[in-house]
Amino acid sequence: MESIRELYRIGTGPSSSHTMAPGKAAEQFLQRFPDAAAYRVTLFGSLAATGRGHLTDKVLIEVFAPHAIEIVWVPEKQLPRHPNGMRFEAFSAEGHLLECWDVYSIGGGALLDPAAAQPEIAEQFYDLHSMEEILQRSIQTGESCWEYVLSCEGEGLLDFLDGVWDVMAASIESGLKQVGVLPGGLGVARKARAFHRKAALYGPHIKHHAQVWAYALAVSEENAAGGKIVTAPTCGAGGVLPAVLRYLDETLECGREEVLRALATAGLVGNLVKYNASISGAEVGCQGEIGTACAMAAAAAAQLHGGTVRQIEYAAEMGLEHHLGLTCDPVNGLVQIPCIERNAHAATRALSCCHFALLAGGEHKITFDEITMVMKKTGQALPPLYRETAEGGIAEAFRQRNKL
């Protein structure tokens, strides 16, 4: 598996697959052909279906500026390797095609270039590729999940995670200060500040929920507004883990190093899903994004509560299991409805999974590895209209109502 540096990417929202990755691909293509007279980018499948709402066209125009660029939308067709396909073309002044490059956005800001003469092979940091292998290693060595991560990636990873936590914390603080309506035309008002203020007015149970919700909403609203966040594992699901870590940092009085170790464990969980299944909403639906984010946060929470490695695995398994079949159907292609609320509820569910695993002692029948495979198969069985195309589900219901 790759480094968790490839999982925790720092960038601007609203989408790692529709904004960050296309922008990176455009930069690479422009570097290869900086002197072309004109450029054309054709977006296929999910990228075309929800690209406008995800600001794909905006980021492409910004990268290619001041060069002329034509953007073609082909939602009804997919390139062979992934629903998020892009075709970049460069033209001479006479209109002759200089170069054509097909590339894919495969989730979390990552790119796949299958036609490369010498495909770039990411450095592999981990010798174990399943949770069960990691658990067996822990039994033999006594090491926790985060210690395994550091043994594979080196102590320098903590410095990287320190920067990741800075950005996560900053996105929460920024989101808690903002008010007003999010861009995009849906009329979605920011709620994080109000939730945070109201939390103190209620009893302990509602107060705790309100605090977690406020933190998740803060990050998700910042993402929807194009703010700076961390993919965890994606932009659209990036509010879950920071919310849980901020809440536990306050209530359990965790030290900064404990939070960084929890980030390492969460990253390991996210990496396992990414390697063995997918974190792309266009490929497996929202279960691959929010479900993985919940699993990551549940694992981190269990560790911060002093749970065993088996309890950490159980918490992560439940976080993913109880999001099975979750569709990706963003209204108007925006990362707002139902995405923002899903981050809030997945954060409290992550804590619930943590508590359940601690009370149950870690014994359970279905493993994390098994549920990861089930998630992958479930996602592949979902019709395309439920995989980030905004053609079905909640997006369709909204369209139908507004036709009336």
Number of C-alpha atoms within 10 A of each C-alpha: 18 17 19 24 15 16 23 25 21 21 20 20 29 30 30 31 31 30 26 27 23 30 23 18 26 20 15 12 19 18 10 12 15 14 13 19 17 20 22 16 22 18 28 24 24 30 32 29 23 25 27 17 26 27 20 24 23 14 19 21 17 12 16 18 10 8 15 12 17 13 16 15 19 17 19 11 14 18 16 9 13 19 27 31 26 27 17 19 21 24 18 14 10 8 11 11 14 13 15 14 15 18 22 26 27 25 29 30 28 19 19 19 16 13 10 11 7 8 10 10 7 10 9 11 15 16 10 14 16 19 20 16 13 19 18 11 16 17 13 9 10 12 16 20 29 21 17 20 22 16 14 16 18 12 12 9 18 17 11 14 22 17 13 22 20 11 18 25 19 15 25 25 16 16 26 25 12 16 14 10 15 17 15 18 10 13 10 14 12 22 19 28 19 15 21 21 13 15 20 14 10 11 9 11 9 13 17 17 18 23 24 29 29 28 33 34 32 30 37 35 34 26 29 25 19 19 17 20 29 29 30 32 37 29 33 31 34 29 40 37 34 28 29 27 27 20 23 19 16 10 10 10 10 16 10 12 12 16 22 23 23 25 29 24 27 30 29 25 29 28 28 21 30 23 13 15 20 27 32 30 30 32 26 29 33 29 28 35 33 32 34 35 34 40 37 34 37 38 37 35 31 28 26 20 16 11 21 17 22 22 27 31 32 29 34 33 29 28 30 28 23 17 21 21 22 22 25 33 29 28 26 25 25 26 26 25 18 15 23 24 17 22 29 27 18 31 33 24 22 30 25 17 29 31 19 17 27 21 10 12 14 17 13 14 6 12 17 25 20 14 19 24 15 17 27 22 14 16 28 15 13 17 12 22 20 26 28 30 28 24 23 21 16 19 23 17 12 15 15 10 8 8 6 5
